[in-house]
């Protein structure tokens, strides 16, 4: 448990996990560029405390940007320790109690849980030690992270709202673009609980009180990101994780809302249903692409309070890996047990690879006992809370470790038949998924890589399978196709994993489909089960980058192609345009720092205390951009 960001900073510093930067660094682009370099360099990856921000407040960034620091924030040695605690609590509370003595024995356990429940205390908290006479967001070191961002954004705000009918509290994390001293946008998507609360206020024609907490115990920040059911208070989870209740105080100008007494900053205000919406964005987002501008509600600031020794917390998101990857990894481990015990009892383990940016790619291992169990798990997981946004689900069984990707891929493809073991569906998708033909609605795919019972195996005597040849190791040469700019056949050639990665410069409608048909005529494709097509700008020899681009640009239901003769399935993970693909939505650019910022940071690097110069990661990706704007031109 940490009493404030200052306390958390002390913990990090004692563990050798913090670098203090005393020279002035501009919150406009420069801080984000430095954090991006550090977060992508494993041996230099530290929390950064910028002590000279041009304001009265230092700024802390990347404080949970590694597995070690995430565990420190949660107060555990390993992330799985939290999962074990939750599992033990579930079992204790749900076990049958047959006699009065067993029931009485539960009282201390119930008392322990009760002691972790949030509590509203009287008076002011340390978060209200200083009240700004005139609230002014410009007095905070609010970041502009990327060159085509619409402006400066609060990036770690814990947004507090309440249902006007039930009083149920919700804490969510939604970026907030600053438009003036007392005005921001409130970027909540329609799937979010706060947006539902706002709709209830609309029906009542009442202003919606809102409060934003910044800082305090880092567990508060994590809890705001956690995918909890609507009726579960995020501060119940925080109390459980820190083994101490969260003390709350009433806001000064919005007393309906309670906030953590020991936060660093509180921004109070309201959202008015009668207001016109404000044009918010673009914003360099966790997908590694810009999320494009749209209309969102206005948030009017009525008060800003803070601790005397307040530290401003921030993060950046962008091309992975970034700090948010470790917040996501914590969620993966913490929520494995509730998913297992409440919805999918056969699940053994789960992995959300960084390249899948949370929802895009989820791998799950199950205990398989009967035919069709993979499909049962597929449907259960796609109906489980925020797993409804999952795009690609990979299922396996057996004892393969989910983070041993080579062994995992070998096992999955050994047990997967493209004709029978890939399932397509459609449903709600993350609003940030730019590949969907319609906003927030698109295709999903499940690859069932479990061992098959006899009932599940394909009938290889049927005409559909008559042209198949045995799979095996063999290289693939595609030099006769001029539009192909890169081929990675290492998986099939060296590891006997029947997958190809191909980069293509497409220039006509149906180009990828036609190319796939032509490629499948080649004898080398007898050895392949799956081909992944990506943009010609992508280096297909870098599998991590290829998967990141592929998962973002794919709608599996719309973009798959299956060759029955060879039993080879292809997926079009290229950019979609109206001209070539009939795609009628804007397409975002990837996020890259501008040259001026890169040069500026290079010049002051020796003053930062970060050792040898770390080259900007953006230099690696500049050649993958289409133009320099946040939105890619829709033409070729």
C-alpha positions, 0 to 999 in steps of 0.5 A: 500500500502507498499513501501517495505518489511521493510514497510510491516514488520513494519505493521505486527509488529504493528499488533502483527503478526510478530516474530523476530528471532535473533538466527542463523537459517540455510536456509538449512532445518531449516527455513522451518521446523520452518515455517512449525510448525508455519503455522500449529499451529493456535494460534501461526501462525505468520510471521517470520523474521529471522535476522541471516541467515548467510548472509547479509540479513534477511529473511521474511517467512509466511508473508501472512500465515493467513486470517488476514495477507492476508487481511492486504496485500490487504488493506481490512478488509475482502477478499470479500471486493475486490470482491465487489470493482471489481463487482462495477467497472464491473457494472459501466463500463459496464452499458449502458450510454444513454445521454451525461451527463451520459457519461461525468459523467464516466470521473472521474471514467475512470480517476481513473482507468487510475491513477492505470495503471503501469508507467515506470519512468526514472532513477534508482529505490530503487531496484537498490541502490546497484549493486553487483560487481559480481552477486552471488546468494549464497550471498542470504539466499536461502532456501532448504526446504525439505530433498529430494529437488534437492537443494536450490530454490527461492520460491517467485520469480516474473518472468518478461518476454515479448512477443517478437512480441507484447511487452506484459508483463507477471509476473508469479511465478515459482520456481527457483533451484540454480545451481551456483552463476549465474545459475538457472533453470526456472521451467515454465510449458508448460501451462504458459505464460512465456513458450509461450514467450520462444517458440516465442524467440525460433522461432526467435533464440534470447536470451530471457531477463528475470528479477526476482523481490523479495519483495516490496509491498506484492501485487506484490507477490500476483499479480504474482500468480493471474490467469489473462488472457494473455492480462492483465498486472499483474501490472494493477491488483496490481495497482487496489488492492493498489489503486496506480499505480506501478512505474517501472524502466528499468533493467540495463543489460536487459533494455527490461524488466521493474521491480518494482522500490521499490522491494527489489531485482532484478535478471536480466538475460536471457534464451538462446534457444540454451542451453541444458536443465538442470535436475531440482528437485525434489521439495517438492510442494504445493500438499504435494508431491514431484514434480519429476525432469525433464528437464527445461531451464537454466537462466543465471544471468547477474546482481543482484541489491537490496535496501540498507535495502533489506529483502529476501522474501521466502515461503515454500509449502508442506502438507497443510495448508501452506502460499500458502493456503491463496494466493489461498483463495485470488484468490478464492474471487477476481476472483469470480466476473469476473467468475460470470460476464463474464462466469458463471452468475448463480454462487453465491459463490465458495470455494476451500478447503485447502485439495484440494490444489487449482485445485483438489477440487472446490465447487460452488453454483449456482442460478438454474432456469432450468434443465441441468443448472448444466452441463452448469455451469460444462462445462463453468467452465472447460473452464475458464482459470486455472479452466481447471485444476480442477479435482473434481467439486461439484455443489450445490444450495440453501442457504447452506454456502460453508464453513459449510462442514457438512451441505453442504455434507448433502445437496449435497448427499440428492440431488445426485443420483450416477447413474445420477448426477456424470459426467466424462470428461477428459482434461488438468490437472496440470503438478504437478498432479501425478495421471494422466496416462499421464503428464498434461492430465487426468480425471475430475468429476462433482458431481451435488448436486443441487435440481433436476427438474422433467426432471432431476430425475432418472426413479426409475421404470426402472430395473436399480433401482429395487434393491434399498433400502431406505437410512438411518443412520446405522453403517458399519462393515467390519472386515471380510475383512483383507485387510481393515485397517480402516473404517470411517462410522461416516458420515452415522452413526451420520449425515445421510451422505451416505459416507464411507472412507476405508483404504486398503492395496492392493496386487493384480491387480484389488484389489480395484474393486473386494473389492468394488464389495464384499462390495456392496453385504453387506446389510449395503451398502444399506445405502451408496451412495459413498465409498472413498478408500485410502492407508492403511497408512492413518488415515481415521478418520482424514477426512482432511488428507484423502481428501488431499491424496484422491484428489491427488491420484485419476483420477476420470474417470479411478478410479471409480467403480459403482455398479448398484444393490446398486447404490453405486459408489466407487473411488480408491484413493490409490497409483498406481503402474505398477505392480498392476495398469498398471500405467507407470509413477513415483509416488512421495512420500509425504513431510516429514522433516528428523529426523536430522532437527527435532532434530536440531530445537527442540534443539534451540527452546527455543532460537527462542522466539516462546513460548512452543515447537511446535512438528514437523508436520512431525512426524504425517506423517512419517508412511505414507511414502514409503521409504525415497526418493522423488520417491516411488518405483514402486513395492508393 
